[in-house]
């Protein structure tokens, strides 16, 4: 069995990460969902709010890098590695997800905001590059654990309303990514790098609230009799995860172009720095609104319909933004953000819904794919922009995302159908 799943399937690094797994039991044919079946909005909102607090600290990185370059006389390569140190630990997310299926890891969700906040807030005290790299790497490890376990926790607390619950979770992360750079930029106008250390109290407060809220929440691992060995689980996931990886890759060019290079494109076209910055803020804010709407709609009309709509609207809107001039194009930039960003939580809902007996592992495998792909997508967009120009790159991105429609059609069926099947089996 080891040779079957560790050979050609592309999971070999997972074999190492998950080697602590117990001897393989026989997988169940119809594993039940574990835990309370009620949607718990207060708990979901608490976890999503902690997501916002947590990701606001990882959002410090792009603002802090220029200061560290100047202070420590770093090259651009060394500065780039600092950013990579916060992302590379995401390759361990499948391990954290697997452990979340076996044990109740609410303590990971509770502690991670405090740990990440403390490490990022103390970065200004680092006397040299190795110390700074260590702080960023451990913060990245804390972030990887939080995202793997936290998203699975949000899924558990959402019960049958996965789309809605995971959209709320994702909005929290998007909000944190917007607020973090604003917070640290404002703080650095009146304080030094070392003066940022008081920010850690926000992370501690978030962890305290999580503890008070989640300590008695119905979070249960799947019982041993219903939980397949991770080799069986990964083999079962292979087809869906390959489809998801394709969706992530085809979407990444469009999202990276809009979220990273919109300010540069607008400045090339004569816009002021204020307008250029407002453009990317508009894209991100629209993405949050689209994320909430897409999750709610996918619970009602089905995941695949929402995904196809997002692909079609996102492609057309990004194309029109790239080719049009004047203020009208910002309407299409907002539509592009709402449509393309909203694809992510719907994919997460499909993953967790398809593998309820291995929810944590499946969700973490998907997230690790997304983190790795998007960490390299900006480099690819930049290289393409140098070669053919940014406007043409946006056009290419709007076309490439259309190639994902056949992959969407091959995904598992809509939520309503699967929910109905579960009710019929009762």
C-alpha positions in Angstrom: 0.0 0.0 0.0 2.9 2.4 0.7 4.2 1.9 -2.8 0.8 2.5 -4.3 0.3 5.9 -2.8 3.8 7.2 -2.4 5.0 6.4 -5.9 3.5 8.2 -8.9 0.8 10.2 -7.1 2.9 13.2 -6.1 2.4 12.7 -2.3 6.0 11.6 -1.4 6.7 14.6 0.8 3.5 13.9 2.7 4.8 10.4 3.4 7.6 11.9 5.5 5.4 14.6 7.2 2.7 12.1 8.2 4.9 9.2 9.2 3.6 9.3 12.8 0.3 7.9 11.6 -1.0 4.7 13.2 -1.3 1.4 11.4 -3.9 1.5 8.7 -7.5 0.6 9.6 -9.9 -0.3 6.8 -11.5 2.9 5.5 -15.3 3.3 6.1 -17.7 3.4 3.1 -19.9 6.2 4.5 -18.2 8.1 7.2 -20.5 10.3 9.3 -19.8 13.9 10.1 -18.6 14.3 13.7 -19.5 16.9 16.2 -22.5 19.2 16.8 -24.7 19.6 13.6 -25.9 23.1 14.5 -24.4 26.2 12.9 -22.8 28.2 15.7 -22.6 31.8 14.4 -21.0 33.4 17.5 -18.2 30.8 17.5 -17.6 31.2 13.8 -17.5 35.0 14.1 -15.0 34.7 17.0 -12.7 32.4 15.0 -13.0 34.7 11.9 -12.2 37.8 14.1 -9.1 36.0 15.4 -8.2 35.3 11.8 -8.3 39.0 11.1 -6.1 39.8 14.1 -3.6 37.0 13.3 -3.3 37.9 9.6 -2.8 41.6 10.4 0.5 40.7 11.9 1.7 38.6 9.0 0.6 41.6 6.9 3.4 43.6 8.6 6.0 42.0 6.4 5.9 44.1 3.2 5.9 47.3 5.2 8.8 46.2 7.5 11.1 44.9 4.8 12.3 48.4 3.5 13.2 49.3 7.1 15.2 46.1 7.6 16.9 46.5 4.3 18.2 49.9 5.4 18.9 49.0 9.0 20.8 45.7 8.3 22.1 46.6 4.8 20.3 43.7 3.2 20.3 42.9 -0.5 16.9 42.4 -2.3 17.5 38.6 -2.3 18.0 38.5 1.5 14.9 40.7 1.9 12.9 38.4 -0.3 14.0 35.4 1.8 12.6 37.1 4.9 9.2 37.2 3.2 9.6 33.6 2.1 10.4 32.4 5.6 6.8 33.4 6.6 5.4 31.3 3.8 7.6 28.2 3.4 6.3 26.6 6.7 2.9 26.3 4.9 4.3 23.1 3.4 3.7 21.6 6.9 0.0 22.3 6.8 -1.0 18.8 5.9 0.8 17.5 9.0 -1.2 20.0 11.2 -4.4 19.1 9.4 -3.8 15.4 9.9 -3.2 15.9 13.6 -6.4 18.0 13.8 -8.3 14.9 12.5 -6.8 12.8 15.3 -6.9 15.1 18.3 -8.7 18.2 19.4 -6.3 21.0 18.6 -8.3 23.9 19.9 -5.2 25.0 21.8 -3.5 25.7 18.4 -6.2 28.0 17.4 -6.3 29.7 20.8 -2.5 30.3 21.1 -1.5 31.1 17.5 -2.6 34.8 17.4 -0.6 35.5 20.6 2.5 33.6 19.3 2.5 35.2 15.9 1.7 38.6 17.3 4.6 38.4 19.8 7.1 37.2 17.2 6.2 39.8 14.6 6.0 42.6 17.2 9.5 41.8 18.5 11.1 41.8 15.0 12.3 45.3 15.5 14.5 44.1 18.4 16.4 41.6 16.3 20.1 42.5 16.4 21.0 40.7 13.2 19.7 38.9 10.1 19.8 35.3 11.5 17.8 36.3 14.5 15.3 38.1 12.3 15.0 35.1 10.0 14.4 32.9 13.0 11.6 35.1 14.3 9.9 35.2 10.8 10.3 31.4 10.3 8.7 30.6 13.7 6.0 33.1 13.0 5.4 31.3 9.7 5.2 28.0 11.5 2.6 29.4 13.9 0.7 30.8 10.9 0.8 27.5 9.1 -0.7 25.7 12.1 -3.3 28.3 12.7 -4.6 28.3 9.1 -4.7 24.5 8.9 -6.4 24.0 12.2 -8.4 27.2 12.3 -10.1 26.7 8.9 -11.0 23.1 9.9 -12.4 24.5 13.2 -14.5 27.0 11.3 -15.8 24.2 9.1 -16.7 22.1 12.2 -18.6 25.0 13.8 -20.4 25.8 10.5 -21.9 22.2 10.3 -24.1 22.0 7.2 -23.5 25.7 6.3 -19.9 25.3 5.2 -20.0 27.9 2.4 -21.3 30.6 4.8 -19.0 29.7 7.6 -15.8 29.4 5.5 -16.7 32.7 3.7 -16.8 34.4 7.1 -13.5 32.8 8.0 -11.9 34.0 4.8 -13.3 37.6 5.2 -11.5 37.7 8.5 -8.2 36.9 6.8 -8.7 39.3 4.0 -9.6 42.1 6.5 -6.4 41.4 8.5 -4.3 41.5 5.3 -5.8 45.0 4.6 -5.5 46.3 8.2 -2.1 45.0 9.0 -0.1 47.2 6.6 -2.2 50.2 7.5 -1.6 49.6 11.2 2.1 49.2 11.0 2.5 52.1 8.5 0.6 54.5 10.8 2.6 53.3 13.9 6.0 53.8 12.2 5.1 57.5 11.6 5.2 58.1 15.4 7.3 55.1 16.7 10.5 53.2 15.9 10.7 49.5 15.0 11.2 48.7 18.6 8.1 50.7 19.5 6.0 48.2 17.7 6.3 45.6 20.5 3.2 46.8 22.3 1.1 45.5 19.3 1.5 42.0 20.7 -1.2 42.8 23.3 -3.7 42.6 20.5 -2.7 39.0 19.8 -2.8 38.1 23.5 -6.3 39.6 23.7 -7.5 37.6 20.7 -6.1 34.4 22.2 -7.9 35.1 25.5 -11.2 35.7 23.8 -10.7 32.5 21.8 -10.0 30.6 25.0 -13.2 31.9 26.7 -15.3 31.2 23.6 -14.0 27.8 22.4 -13.0 26.0 25.6 -16.4 24.3 25.8 -17.3 24.3 22.1 -18.2 20.9 20.5 -15.0 20.3 18.6 -14.4 16.6 18.3 -12.0 14.6 16.2 -13.4 11.9 14.0 -13.5 8.7 16.0 -10.9 6.0 15.2 -13.4 3.6 13.7 -14.5 6.3 11.2 -11.1 7.9 10.4 -9.2 6.3 7.6 -5.5 5.9 7.7 -3.8 8.9 6.1 -2.6 6.8 3.1 -6.1 5.8 2.3 -7.3 9.4 2.8 -4.7 10.8 0.5 -5.4 8.2 -2.2 -9.1 9.1 -2.0 -8.3 12.8 -2.3 -6.0 12.5 -5.2 -8.5 13.3 -8.0 -10.1 16.2 -6.3 -6.8 17.7 -5.2 -5.4 17.5 -8.7 -8.5 19.4 -9.9 -8.1 21.9 -7.1 -4.4 22.4 -7.9 -5.3 23.1 -11.5 -7.9 25.7 -10.4 -5.4 27.4 -8.1 -2.8 27.6 -10.8 -5.2 28.9 -13.5 -6.6 31.5 -11.0 -3.3 32.6 -9.6 -2.2 34.6 -12.6 -5.3 36.8 -12.6 -5.4 37.3 -8.8 -1.7 38.0 -8.5 -1.8 40.5 -11.4 -4.7 42.4 -9.8 -3.7 42.2 -6.2 0.0 43.0 -6.6 0.5 44.9 -9.8 -2.6 47.1 -10.1 -0.8 50.1 -8.5 2.2 49.8 -10.9 -0.2 49.5 -13.9 -2.2 52.5 -12.9 0.9 54.6 -12.3 2.2 53.6 -15.7 -1.1 54.9 -17.1 -0.7 58.2 -15.4 -2.6 57.8 -12.2 -1.4 59.4 -9.0 0.1 57.3 -6.1 -3.1 57.9 -4.1 -5.3 56.6 -6.9 -3.0 53.6 -7.5 -3.1 52.6 -3.8 -6.9 53.1 -3.8 -7.2 50.7 -6.7 -5.6 47.7 -5.0 -7.6 48.6 -1.8 -10.8 48.5 -3.9 -9.9 45.1 -5.3 -9.3 43.7 -1.9 -12.4 45.2 -0.3 -14.5 43.9 -3.2 -13.0 40.5 -2.7 -14.2 40.5 0.9 -17.8 41.4 -0.2 -17.6 38.7 -2.9 -16.3 36.1 -0.5 -19.3 36.6 1.8 -21.8 36.5 -1.0 -20.3 33.5 -2.8 -20.3 31.4 0.4 -24.0 32.2 1.1 -25.0 31.5 -2.5 -23.0 28.3 -2.8 -25.0 26.8 0.2 -28.2 27.5 -1.8 -27.5 27.0 -5.5 -24.5 24.8 -5.4 -20.8 25.2 -5.4 -20.1 24.6 -9.1 -22.6 27.1 -10.3 -21.0 29.8 -8.1 -17.5 28.8 -9.2 -18.4 29.0 -12.9 -20.1 32.4 -12.4 -17.0 33.7 -10.6 -14.7 32.5 -13.4 -16.9 34.1 -16.2 -17.5 37.4 -14.4 -13.9 37.6 -13.1 -12.4 37.0 -16.5 -14.6 39.6 -18.3 -14.2 42.2 -15.6 -10.4 41.9 -15.5 -10.2 42.2 -19.2 -12.4 45.3 -19.3 -10.3 46.9 -16.5 -7.2 46.3 -18.5 -8.4 47.7 -21.8 -10.6 50.6 -20.7 -9.6 54.0 -19.5 -11.1 56.6 -17.1 -13.0 56.0 -13.9 -15.3 53.4 -15.5 -12.5 50.8 -15.3 -12.6 50.9 -11.5 -16.1 49.4 -11.6 -14.7 46.4 -13.4 -11.8 46.2 -11.1 -14.2 45.9 -8.2 -16.2 43.2 -10.1 -13.0 41.4 -10.8 -12.1 41.4 -7.1 -15.5 40.2 -6.0 -15.5 37.4 -8.5 -12.0 36.0 -8.4 -11.3 36.2 -4.7 -14.6 34.5 -3.9 -13.5 31.3 -5.7 -11.2 30.4 -2.8 -13.7 29.8 0.1 -16.0 27.9 -2.2 -13.2 25.6 -3.1 -12.4 25.1 0.6 -16.1 24.2 1.2 -15.9 21.6 -1.5 -12.8 20.1 0.0 -14.1 19.8 3.5 -17.5 18.6 2.3 -16.0 15.9 0.1 -13.8 14.4 2.9 -15.7 14.8 6.2 -13.8 11.9 7.7 -10.4 13.7 7.0 -11.6 17.3 7.1 -8.4 18.7 8.6 -6.0 16.9 6.4 -7.9 17.6 3.2 -8.3 21.3 4.0 -4.6 21.6 4.9 -3.5 19.9 1.7 -5.6 22.3 -0.4 -4.2 25.3 1.6 -0.6 24.2 1.2 -1.1 24.0 -2.5 -2.7 27.5 -2.6 0.1 29.0 -0.4 2.9 27.5 -2.5 1.3 28.5 -5.9 0.5 32.0 -4.9 3.9 32.6 -3.4 5.4 32.1 -6.9 2.6 33.6 -9.0 3.7 37.2 -8.4 7.2 36.4 -9.7 5.6 34.8 -12.8 3.4 37.9 -13.4 6.4 40.2 -12.9 8.4 38.3 -15.4 5.6 38.3 -17.9 5.0 42.0 -17.4 8.7 42.7 -18.1 8.4 40.7 -21.3 5.0 41.8 -22.8 3.9 44.7 -20.6 1.6 44.7 -17.6 -1.6 45.6 -19.6 -1.0 42.6 -21.8 -0.3 40.4 -18.8 -3.7 41.4 -17.3 -5.3 40.4 -20.6 -3.5 37.0 -20.6 -4.5 36.4 -16.9 -8.2 37.1 -17.8 -8.0 34.5 -20.6 -6.1 31.8 -18.7 -8.7 31.7 -15.9 -11.3 30.6 -18.4 -9.4 27.4 -18.8 -10.6 26.4 -15.4 -14.2 25.8 -16.4 -13.7 22.2 -17.4 -12.0 21.5 -14.1 -14.9 23.1 -12.2 -17.4 20.8 -14.1 -15.4 17.8 -13.0 -15.5 18.7 -9.3 -17.9 16.9 -6.8 -21.5 17.9 -6.9 -23.2 20.8 -5.2 -23.7 21.1 -1.5 -27.5 20.7 -1.6 -27.2 17.4 -3.4 -24.7 16.0 -0.9 -26.7 17.2 2.0 -29.8 15.6 0.7 -27.9 12.3 0.2 -26.8 12.4 3.8 -30.4 13.0 5.0 -31.5 10.0 2.9 -28.9 7.8 4.6 -30.3 8.6 8.0 
